Structures are given as C-alpha cells and as structure tokens.
Amino acid sequence: MASTAQTQTDSHVLLTDLLRQVSRSFYLTLQVVPRAVRDQLGLAYLFARAADTIADTDLIDRGSRLQYLNRFRGQFVRDLVDWKEVRGIQTALTPRQTDHAERRLLEQLEQCFRLYRELAPEDRERIRTLMGTLTKGMEMDLTLFPGDRLAALPTMADLDLYTYYVAGCVGEFWTAMVCAHLPSLARWNQTEMAKVGVRFGKGLQLTNILKDLARDLQRGRCYIPEALLKEAGLEPKDLLNKGRLSSVRPLLNKLVRVALDHLDQGWLYTIAVPRREVRLRLACMWPILFAGATLQRVASSPDWLDPSVALKMPKRQVYGIMALTTLTGGCGYVGTALWGCLRKAVP
C-alpha cells in the first residue's frame, strides 16, 4: 500500500515539475482543476506539447519531423504503447532541442507514457481520441507551410479547421473528461456542451494566433487566410512590413471579433459549471479572462506586426484576475462583469 502511495506521489511530482517548466500559465490553471481530473488533463497537455515539440524541431528536415510526428501519433491508435518507438523518438530528437523545458519533456516522454498506462482504460481512450485529432493540426503546419518561404492558410474555412484541430477538440476532450468524473455535471447535456467547448477552444487558439502573428510570420507561417488578405488587396508578404499596419488592421480586427464571439460561447460554458464546482469554474474563467486582456493589448498595440515586441499580459494583471475571481469564489456576477469590462476594452 505504501509503495503504491509513493508511486502516485512520484507521478504527481513528475507531472507538476514538467508542467511548471513547459507552461507556467497552464500549470497555474491546472493547480485549481478538481483533483479527480487533474492528472488526466495534465498528462494530455504534456502529450500535446510533446507533439508540438516534435513538429517544431527545426534542426531536422520537415519530412523527418512529419515522420516522427506520425510515429508519435501511432502510440495512440491502439491501446498499446510501442516502447521501442517511444525510445527511438527520444533518442533522435532529445539532443536536438535547444529549449531546456522541451528537452526535459522529451527526456521524460517514456515516463509520461508509463503514467498514461496507469490511467483507467476509459481515460486512456479519451486521450487517444484527443491526440488523434490534435496532431492533425501539427500535420497541417508541416504540410501547408513549406518553411523556405512565407505561405498562408488558403481560406477562413481552413483557419476554422486548424483552430479545431489544435484547440477546439480540446474542448470536446475536457467536456468528456469532467463529465465522466464529476457527478455535479450529471445534468449537463454532454453533446451540446462539447459543441460549446469547441468554440471555447477555438477562441483561445485564435487569440494565440493573433498574439503571435508577427513571430509566426518570421517562421514562414501566415495564419491570416489568403482569401481574407485578397479582399483587402494584400498579400502575406505585406504583413512583414510594420509600416503597413494601418492597412492590415481592419482585417486583423475582424479576426479579433471572431475570437471574441468564440470566447463569448466559452463564457456561457463557464457559467454553466455549477457554482459549487468552484475549482472547475476558475479553471475555465482564467483562460477566457486572460484571452480577453490579451486581445485588448493586441488590438490596441502599434507594434502588432513587430516580432521583437511580445504582446503578453503583465504578471500583475494575471495575478490580479486570479485573486479577484478566487476571493469571490468564482462568482458568476463578478466574473461576468469582469469579462464584460475586458471585452468592451477591446478596440
């Protein structure tokens, strides 16, 4: 019994340590998530980041990255892990990581899979479904953006599909996981809430796309659809010119409105969480409120197209939002008022 308890403690320490290094913001959110789903959500996030790390290993060619991504995805096709394949991915890619956190993640990839095997079969199935979809987004990155030149997503439909693959499907996964483990959500219509969860995820991803636009352009990736650019008489290369911001801003603002519409649905999702599930409410509130504050900074910035400027929320604002919502116990009235203020502040 003591050995089992120690193993569980060690597993939790590993997850916590990796999450703290890989993503400070998600680490903070995960600390407030109900314990019944914390490890499952944390492990799923680490797998997603591992896939992203594999796809973004610039020191190997694009074809090899796609091959390794498919080998990684193959571990989720069946309820069986090929340990030789996992170690092969680690051996090939870990030495090529220049980022300490990503290197650490790949070093611990085998252990992550061992923790995954300890989950209930139903939870493994949920993670398998998620990873089968989510990795299609990384595949889109590798196939649509050649890397040696700037390229754009073709249409708004492609942007919508991309945001579904890399984040909208997370809303489905999150909904399935919390409904399976939290009896207080028994009254939820899981099918309908999953659809709203998709909008939630899309809104968060589109916010990240707009925030990181200038830096992604430097990597040859333009997530602003070519069709949308053409409507404004622009080409992807025009976004590389900081002096063109005034002509680019109207279409960027259009995408900000799309993100806000998605996030409005995410707020409805949040308020649908029973008041007594304070932890789950806060875990949903924080990302939306952070996204609203980020969109305000992005949309009002004169440096939107400058890759040297990081359009991030100041830590003071992050902790202020966390403190206010926590001290008021995830109150819907307070949270909705705060969301409304942040939303109205977006130009």
C-alpha positions, 0 to 999 in steps of 0.5 A, spaced: 500 500 500 505 504 501 509 503 495 503 504 491 502 511 495 509 513 493 508 511 486 502 516 485 506 521 489 512 520 484 507 521 478 504 527 481 511 530 482 513 528 475 507 531 472 507 538 476 515 539 475 514 538 467 508 542 467 511 548 471 517 548 466 513 547 459 507 552 461 507 556 467 500 559 465 497 552 464 500 549 470 497 555 474 490 553 471 491 546 472 493 547 480 485 549 481 482 543 476 478 538 481 483 533 483 479 527 480 481 530 473 487 533 474 492 528 472 488 526 466 488 533 463 495 534 465 498 528 462 494 530 455 497 537 455 504 534 456 502 529 450 500 535 446 506 539 447 510 533 446 507 533 439 508 540 438 515 539 440 516 534 435 513 538 429 517 544 431 524 541 431 527 545 426 534 542 426 531 536 422 528 536 415 520 537 415 519 530 412 523 527 418 519 531 423 512 529 419 515 522 420 516 522 427 510 526 428 506 520 425 510 515 429 508 519 435 501 519 433 501 511 432 502 510 440 495 512 440 491 508 435 491 502 439 491 501 446 498 499 446 504 503 447 510 501 442 516 502 447 521 501 442 518 507 438 517 511 444 525 510 445 527 511 438 523 518 438 527 520 444 533 518 442 533 522 435 530 528 437 532 529 445 539 532 443 536 536 438 532 541 442 535 547 444 529 549 449 531 546 456 523 545 458 522 541 451 528 537 452 526 535 459 519 533 456 522 529 451 527 526 456 521 524 460 516 522 454 517 514 456 515 516 463 509 520 461 507 514 457 508 509 463 503 514 467 498 514 461 498 506 462 496 507 469 490 511 467 483 507 467 482 504 460 476 509 459 481 515 460 486 512 456 481 512 450 479 519 451 486 521 450 487 517 444 481 520 441 484 527 443 491 526 440 488 523 434 485 529 432 490 534 435 496 532 431 492 533 425 493 540 426 501 539 427 500 535 420 497 541 417 503 546 419 508 541 416 504 540 410 501 547 408 507 551 410 513 549 406 518 553 411 523 556 405 518 561 404 512 565 407 505 561 405 498 562 408 492 558 410 488 558 403 481 560 406 477 562 413 474 555 412 481 552 413 483 557 419 476 554 422 479 547 421 486 548 424 483 552 430 479 545 431 484 541 430 489 544 435 484 547 440 477 546 439 477 538 440 480 540 446 474 542 448 470 536 446 476 532 450 475 536 457 467 536 456 468 528 456 473 528 461 469 532 467 463 529 465 465 522 466 468 524 473 464 529 476 457 527 478 455 535 479 455 535 471 450 529 471 445 534 468 449 537 463 447 535 456 454 532 454 453 533 446 451 540 446 456 542 451 462 539 447 459 543 441 460 549 446 467 547 448 469 547 441 468 554 440 471 555 447 477 552 444 477 555 438 477 562 441 483 561 445 487 558 439 485 564 435 487 569 440 494 565 440 494 566 433 493 573 433 498 574 439 503 571 435 502 573 428 508 577 427 513 571 430 509 566 426 510 570 420 518 570 421 517 562 421 514 562 414 507 561 417 501 566 415 495 564 419 491 570 416 487 566 410 489 568 403 482 569 401 481 574 407 488 578 405 485 578 397 479 582 399 483 587 402 488 587 396 494 584 400 498 579 400 502 575 406 508 578 404 505 585 406 504 583 413 512 583 414 512 590 413 510 594 420 509 600 416 503 597 413 499 596 419 494 601 418 492 597 412 492 590 415 488 592 421 481 592 419 482 585 417 486 583 423 480 586 427 475 582 424 479 576 426 479 579 433 471 579 433 471 572 431 475 570 437 471 574 441 464 571 439 468 564 440 470 566 447 463 569 448 460 561 447 466 559 452 463 564 457 456 561 457 460 554 458 463 557 464 457 559 467 454 553 466 459 549 471 455 549 477 457 554 482 459 549 487 464 546 482 468 552 484 475 549 482 472 547 475 469 554 474 476 558 475 479 553 471 475 555 465 474 563 467 482 564 467 483 562 460 477 566 457 479 572 462 486 572 460 484 571 452 480 577 453 486 582 456 490 579 451 486 581 445 485 588 448 493 589 448 493 586 441 488 590 438 490 596 441 498 595 440 502 599 434 507 594 434 502 588 432 506 586 426 513 587 430 516 580 432 521 583 437 515 586 441 511 580 445 504 582 446 503 578 453 499 580 459 503 583 465 504 578 471 500 583 475 494 583 471 494 575 471 495 575 478 490 580 479 484 576 475 486 570 479 485 573 486 479 577 484 475 571 481 478 566 487 476 571 493 469 571 490 469 564 489 468 564 482 462 568 482 458 568 476 456 576 477 463 578 478 466 574 473 461 576 468 462 583 469 469 582 469 469 579 462 464 584 460 469 590 462 475 586 458 471 585 452 468 592 451 476 594 452 477 591 446 478 596 440 
